[in-house]
Amino acid sequence: MFAALGDETRLAIVAQLSSRGPRSITSLTEGSSVTRQAVTKHLHVLNGAGLVHCSRRGRESIWELDSHRLQDAQRYLAEISAHWDAAIDRLRKFVED
């Protein structure tokens, strides 16, 4: 998941889906220099990471963010942050004593 989010274009797609809701590939490419083929490739990577899913509306594929996976990532990062905070506090106490 973090590898998928590490790409600037994929992160921008996630941000767009987060702020604007479900979008078609055409909508995701509007106003961007990224081609539809490139966006499609990035969406498939995000789908493989469980961050987005696709549904069909007529002839269009509509992509939607799976916010549960992002919440999982947020919890994981908060846990890591708490461990680092504790380690820094232990180091500070050691240095000050």
N, C-alpha and C positions, 0 to 999 in steps of 0.2 A: 504494500500500500504506500509506504513512504517513498519507495523508488518511483512509483507512478506519479506521486505528487511532486517529486523533485524536478520534474520538467516544467519549464516556464509556460509553455503552451498549454499543457494539461492542467496546470494550476489555474491558468486564466479561464479555461473551460469550466472547471469546477466552480470558480468564483461567479462566472456568468450563470451557471445553472442554479447556484445558491441564491443569487440576487434576483434573477428574472424568471425562475421556475423552469419547467420542462420546455425544451426547445428542439426544433428540427435542426438537421445539419446545415441547411440553408440559412436558418436564422443565426446559428452559431458562427457562421463565416461572414455575415454581413458586417461591413466596416472593418474587416480584418484583411491582412495580406496573406493569411493562411488559406490554402486551397481546401475545397471540400474533401478531397482525397486525404489530405493530411489530417484534417479534423476527424475524419472517419477512423483513421489509423489510431489517433490519440484516444478517441472514444473507446475503441476496442481494448486498448491497454487499460484504461480506467475501468472498463467493464470486467476485465480479467482480475483486477484488484478488488472487485466488489464495490466500487465507489459509485457506479452509475448502472442503470439498466435501461433497456429499450422496449418500447411498445409500438405497435403499428396503428396509425390513424389513416385509413384509406391507403394512399400510395406513399405516405411519409413515415419515416422512422422518427419517433419522438423519444428523446433522451432525457432521463430524469436522474437527479442526484439521489443517492441512497444515504440519507443523513445519519443512519445508524452506524455505518462504518466510520464516518467522521467523528461521531461521538465516542466510538471505541478508541480511535486514535487520540482524541482529546484526553480521555481517562488514562491511557497509557503514558502520554507525555506528562500529565499531572503527577502520575506516580513516579516517574523518573525524576521530575523536578523536585519532588519532596525528598527523594533519596539524596540528590545533590545538595539540597538545602541543609539536610542533616549532616552530611559529610563536611560541608563548609563550616557549619557551627562547631563540629568537633575539632576541626583544624584551628579555628579561631580561638577556642578555649585552650587548646594545647599551646599555641603560640603566645597567648596572653599570660599563661601560668608560668 
